[in-house]
């Protein structure tokens, strides 16, 4: 931006702070051929060539973007084989300095679309769900299974991948324990994974470039509008649109369409992807289906090492995803010699893979002029 352009921005910002004094404080250069750049007070309105005025906005007044979006930008959309414009080449006539200015010189985004069949990310898979028996059991010296420095735990773990058959990890004398602590059923739900190599995407159906310039608040007649300085339609070449771009990747909602007689809103929703697809892929997840999943194991403890019915100390149930259990022996003075388990409920449920797609960026644009 030239010195004259910066001078106008300074004058405009100061004049806005004057509020209602704008009509009373008229700089000596108002309406003169020589811009009053030596005078800091210049609340003069900017008048377009057709006699209309956007207040002190020498540019395009648009509705304020929503909180989760960047300031409005100019967006060019073209075919993949079209010559891509450069943001610094966007120039236009400055209404205050009467000079040619760069209107949106900064390249903020370079986008592409994806064609049907493009799979630039690995394929998401889900493991088969299953119910797992408790893997951690201990003889506890406290009858409530409370862990304190004075209490002791003696491991009585079943073998790895225990299926519930009778097992005897050893013998714990009666005087060395008061209860049997059983951990919850381990999680055996679907586990997501990414498989396969992504296929190189085909040529994009469309490419896009977003260019940003100066955007000012509180300089348009409508409260809530912002001024895209020097970016009025007469300065913007064909093929460019006024758009706001989401700050965070993923789906976002745009403004609803404007009603009859209302000023246009950023209501045209477009979806793009990073030009080089370098921002990675969404993580793979497993989404449970409508079939409920539940794993409830009934665990029994015995005083002998053979799980004999006459040596039963007690039985309790443990459920996946819930708290551990504390089993009190029904027979005092008996040792702990073995455990066995069976499923009360073994509902595996179902799940479907999700995720794994490239991160999309939501772009909301003003409607294109009819005709």
Secondary structure, 3 states (H helix, E strand, C coil): CCHHHHHHHHHHHHHHHCHHHHHCCCCCCCCCCCCCCCCCCCCCCCECCCCCECCCCCEEEEECCCCCECCCEEEEEECCCCCCCCHHHCEEECCCCCCEEECCCEEEEEEECCCCCCCCCCEEEECCCCCCCCCCEEEECCCCCCCCCCCCEEECCCCCCCCCCCECCCCECHHHCCEEEECCCCCCCCCEEEECCCCCCCCCCCEEEEEECCEEECCCCCCCEEEEECCCHHHCCCCEEEEEEECCCECCCCCCCCCCCCCCCEEEEEEEEECCCCCCECCCEEEECCCCCEEEEEEEEECCCCCCHHHEEEEEEEECCCCCEEECCCCCCCCECEEEEEEEEEECCCEEEECCCECEEEEEEECCCCC
